[in-house]
Every structure is written in C-alpha cells, then in structure tokens.
C-alpha cells in the first residue's frame, strides 16, 4: 500500500488547526470539566469514524450526488449548532440573574464587608464529572461532527487524492481515516489541557458570562452560515 503520507498529514494538521464547530464544542466542554472536554473530543472522532465508514462503502458518494440528502444533513447540522448556541446564551443570562439575586440577598442580610463573599472569583475546580456530564460531552462532540457534511466531503474528495490507484481503495481509505482519527484524539487532548489552564480565568463570573455569550453567538453564527451555504 503506497499513500502520500506527508501530503496527507499536512492537510489534516491544517484542517484541525483552523477552528470550527468541533473546536468550540471541545473547548467549551473542557472549560466545564477536563473529562467532559476529553469526552467531547472522543465523540467528535467517533463521528469522524462514521464519515470514514460511509466513504469506504460508498455511501458518501450517494449523499454527495443527491442534493436532497446533502441539504437534509446540512440543515440538521446547522439546526444543532444553533441549538447549542441558544443554550449557551440562555445559560449566560440565567447565571447573570442568579448572581444578581445572590448580591441582593447578601445586601439584605447586611453582612460585614469583611465577610461578604467575593462576587468576582469562583473556585477553578468544579465537582467531579458525572456519567451524565461525560455522556453529554460525548454526544455533543459526536453530533456536531456527524451532522457536518463538510466532514463527509473531506473523506470523499480529499482522501482519494492521497490514495494509490493501484492498491485497494477501501483499505487505503481506512488506513488514512484511522490515522486522521488518532491525530485528532491527540490534538483534542492538547486542546483540553490548554483549556484546563484557563479554567481559573474563565471561572470568574464576569469573564464566564462574556465567554458564554461569545461562544453562544458564535455557534449561532456558524449554524446560520452552514444553512446559508449553497
């Protein structure tokens, strides 16, 4: 089996470095808890495996040649991104209301200034992730990737450029696809490690509020952009 590994690795690394929906999902999940971020990264790569299998058996060819199928997947992915964005924006507003209510209760109790809880800093470390949190991170990463038609088109249009026509196309696609998945796992775990170092900063309520709003509106903008793309 002869494939252009150097060229393929270069394309894959560029594809991962350029931030997209997967990056936002993994990074946001990692800010909540590193384990949830890792789960989101594994979920994204599991979604990539679906596209790899589809390309290997030719299902991606059918989807690419059927405008109705492609549009359906694209709109589902766009709707899911908008859904994540709306959830983030609502969560930011809910947290702001809760902090405001907390400050009012503290003022009513007329606690001494020295004993008043600081409203600008929260502990960087949250509780250990539950099974539900891990499943939530994995599901978000998986759905974001599997509902992204661009990921399917990557396997359909990019991978064949690095395949040797004299060999087994299916075997080579599997080889390159698995290599892509493994590179992605390493990359997402590095992203999670970086996000973990920023948790202290993003744990500050004001910063967290801006972060939630910013990423929420980014999700919505990306979702609308995906839906509007011809």
C-alpha positions as CSV (number, residue, x, y, z in Angstrom):
1,X,0.0,0.0,0.0
2,X,1.5,3.3,-1.1
3,X,-0.1,6.6,0.0
4,X,1.2,10.2,0.1
5,X,1.6,10.3,3.9
6,X,3.4,13.6,4.1
7,X,0.9,15.4,2.0
8,X,-2.0,13.9,3.9
9,X,-0.5,14.8,7.3
10,X,-0.1,18.4,6.2
11,X,-3.7,18.7,5.1
12,X,-5.0,17.0,8.2
13,X,-3.0,19.2,10.6
14,X,-4.2,22.4,8.8
15,X,-7.8,21.1,9.0
16,X,-7.5,20.6,12.8
17,X,-5.7,23.9,13.5
18,X,-8.4,26.0,11.8
19,X,-11.1,26.4,14.5
20,X,-14.5,25.1,13.6
21,X,-17.7,23.8,15.4
22,X,-15.8,20.8,16.8
23,X,-13.2,23.1,18.4
24,X,-15.9,25.2,20.1
25,X,-17.6,22.1,21.4
26,X,-14.5,20.5,22.8
27,X,-13.1,23.8,24.3
28,X,-16.4,24.8,25.9
29,X,-16.8,21.3,27.4
30,X,-13.2,21.3,28.7
31,X,-13.9,24.6,30.5
32,X,-16.7,22.9,32.3
33,X,-14.5,20.0,33.2
34,X,-11.4,18.5,31.5
35,X,-13.0,15.0,31.5
36,X,-16.1,16.4,29.7
37,X,-13.8,18.0,27.1
38,X,-12.0,14.7,26.5
39,X,-15.4,13.0,26.1
40,X,-16.4,15.7,23.5
41,X,-13.1,15.1,21.7
42,X,-13.7,11.4,21.6
43,X,-17.2,12.0,20.4
44,X,-16.0,14.2,17.6
45,X,-13.6,11.5,16.5
46,X,-16.4,8.8,16.7
47,X,-18.4,11.0,14.4
48,X,-15.4,11.1,12.1
49,X,-15.4,7.3,12.1
50,X,-19.0,7.3,10.7
51,X,-17.9,9.5,7.8
52,X,-14.9,7.2,7.2
53,X,-17.1,4.1,7.1
54,X,-19.5,5.9,4.8
55,X,-16.8,6.9,2.4
56,X,-15.3,3.4,2.5
57,X,-18.5,1.7,1.5
58,X,-19.5,4.4,-1.0
59,X,-22.5,5.8,1.0
60,X,-20.8,9.3,0.9
61,X,-20.9,9.1,-2.9
62,X,-24.6,8.6,-2.8
63,X,-25.1,11.5,-0.4
64,X,-22.9,13.8,-2.4
65,X,-24.8,13.1,-5.6
66,X,-28.2,13.5,-4.0
67,X,-28.8,17.2,-3.3
68,X,-31.8,16.4,-1.1
69,X,-29.7,14.1,1.2
70,X,-26.9,16.7,1.4
71,X,-29.3,19.5,2.1
72,X,-31.0,17.5,4.8
73,X,-27.8,16.7,6.6
74,X,-26.6,20.3,6.3
75,X,-29.7,21.7,7.8
76,X,-29.7,19.2,10.6
77,X,-26.2,20.1,11.5
78,X,-27.0,23.9,11.2
79,X,-30.0,23.4,13.5
80,X,-27.9,21.6,16.1
81,X,-25.3,24.3,16.1
82,X,-28.0,27.0,16.6
83,X,-29.5,24.9,19.4
84,X,-26.1,24.7,21.2
85,X,-25.7,28.5,20.7
86,X,-29.1,29.3,22.1
87,X,-28.5,27.1,25.1
88,X,-25.2,28.9,25.8
89,X,-26.8,32.3,25.6
90,X,-29.7,31.3,27.8
91,X,-27.2,29.8,30.3
92,X,-25.2,33.1,30.4
93,X,-28.3,35.1,31.1
94,X,-29.6,32.7,33.7
95,X,-26.2,32.8,35.5
96,X,-26.3,36.6,35.4
97,X,-29.8,36.7,37.0
98,X,-28.6,34.2,39.7
99,X,-25.6,36.4,40.6
100,X,-27.8,39.4,40.8
101,X,-30.2,37.7,43.1
102,X,-27.3,36.5,45.3
103,X,-26.0,40.0,45.6
104,X,-29.4,41.3,46.6
105,X,-29.8,38.6,49.3
106,X,-26.3,39.4,50.7
107,X,-27.2,43.1,50.9
108,X,-30.5,42.3,52.7
109,X,-28.6,40.3,55.3
110,X,-26.3,43.4,55.8
111,X,-23.2,41.2,56.3
112,X,-20.0,43.0,57.3
113,X,-17.8,43.9,54.3
114,X,-15.0,41.6,55.5
115,X,-17.4,38.6,55.5
116,X,-19.1,39.3,52.2
117,X,-18.4,36.6,49.6
118,X,-16.4,37.8,46.7
119,X,-18.5,38.0,43.6
120,X,-15.7,38.2,41.1
121,X,-13.9,34.9,41.7
122,X,-15.1,31.4,42.0
123,X,-13.1,28.2,42.6
124,X,-11.4,27.0,39.4
125,X,-12.1,23.3,40.2
126,X,-15.7,22.1,40.0
127,X,-17.1,18.8,41.2
128,X,-16.1,15.6,39.6
129,X,-17.9,14.9,36.3
130,X,-20.9,12.6,36.5
131,X,-21.7,9.9,34.0
132,X,-24.4,12.2,32.6
133,X,-21.9,15.0,32.0
134,X,-19.5,12.6,30.2
135,X,-22.3,11.3,28.0
136,X,-23.4,14.9,27.3
137,X,-19.9,15.9,26.2
138,X,-19.5,12.8,24.0
139,X,-22.9,13.3,22.4
140,X,-22.3,16.9,21.7
141,X,-19.0,16.1,20.0
142,X,-20.4,13.2,18.1
143,X,-23.5,15.0,16.8
144,X,-21.6,18.2,15.9
145,X,-19.2,16.1,13.7
146,X,-21.5,13.5,12.2
147,X,-24.0,16.2,11.2
148,X,-21.3,18.2,9.4
149,X,-21.5,17.4,5.7
150,X,-18.1,19.0,5.2
151,X,-16.5,16.2,7.2
152,X,-18.1,13.7,4.8
153,X,-16.9,15.6,1.8
154,X,-13.4,15.6,3.3
155,X,-13.3,11.8,3.1
156,X,-15.0,11.8,-0.3
157,X,-13.0,14.5,-2.1
158,X,-9.7,14.9,-0.1
159,X,-8.7,11.4,0.9
160,X,-8.8,10.0,-2.7
161,X,-6.1,12.5,-3.7
162,X,-3.6,10.6,-1.4
163,X,-4.7,7.1,-2.4
164,X,-2.7,4.9,-4.8
165,X,-5.0,3.8,-7.5
166,X,-3.0,0.6,-8.0
167,X,-4.0,-0.6,-4.5
168,X,-7.2,-1.3,-2.6
169,X,-9.1,2.0,-2.3
170,X,-11.1,0.8,0.6
171,X,-8.1,-0.4,2.6
172,X,-6.2,2.9,2.0
173,X,-9.2,5.0,3.0
174,X,-9.5,3.0,6.2
175,X,-5.7,3.5,6.9
176,X,-5.8,7.2,6.3
177,X,-9.1,7.6,8.1
178,X,-7.8,5.8,11.2
179,X,-4.6,7.9,11.1
180,X,-6.8,11.1,10.9
181,X,-8.9,9.9,13.9
182,X,-5.8,9.2,16.0
183,X,-4.2,12.5,15.2
184,X,-7.5,14.2,16.2
185,X,-7.6,12.4,19.5
186,X,-4.1,13.7,20.4
187,X,-5.0,17.2,19.2
188,X,-8.2,17.4,21.2
189,X,-6.5,16.2,24.4
190,X,-3.9,19.0,23.9
191,X,-6.8,21.5,23.5
192,X,-8.3,20.2,26.7
193,X,-5.0,20.6,28.5
194,X,-4.8,24.2,27.3
195,X,-8.4,24.9,28.3
196,X,-7.8,23.4,31.8
197,X,-5.1,26.1,32.4
198,X,-7.6,28.8,31.5
199,X,-10.3,27.5,33.9
200,X,-9.3,29.8,36.7
201,X,-9.6,32.8,34.5
202,X,-12.9,31.7,33.0
203,X,-14.3,30.8,36.4
204,X,-14.7,34.5,37.2
205,X,-18.4,35.2,36.8
206,X,-18.0,38.3,34.6
207,X,-15.5,36.5,32.3
208,X,-17.6,33.4,32.3
209,X,-20.7,35.4,31.3
210,X,-18.8,37.0,28.4
211,X,-17.4,33.7,27.4
212,X,-20.8,32.0,27.3
213,X,-22.4,34.8,25.3
214,X,-19.5,35.0,22.8
215,X,-19.3,31.2,22.2
216,X,-23.1,31.0,22.1
217,X,-23.4,33.7,19.4
218,X,-20.5,32.0,17.5
219,X,-22.4,28.7,17.4
220,X,-25.5,30.5,16.2
221,X,-23.5,32.4,13.5
222,X,-21.7,29.2,12.3
223,X,-25.1,27.4,12.2
224,X,-26.7,30.1,10.2
225,X,-23.7,30.2,7.9
226,X,-23.8,26.5,7.3
227,X,-27.5,26.7,6.5
228,X,-26.9,29.6,4.1
229,X,-24.1,27.8,2.3
230,X,-25.2,26.5,-1.1
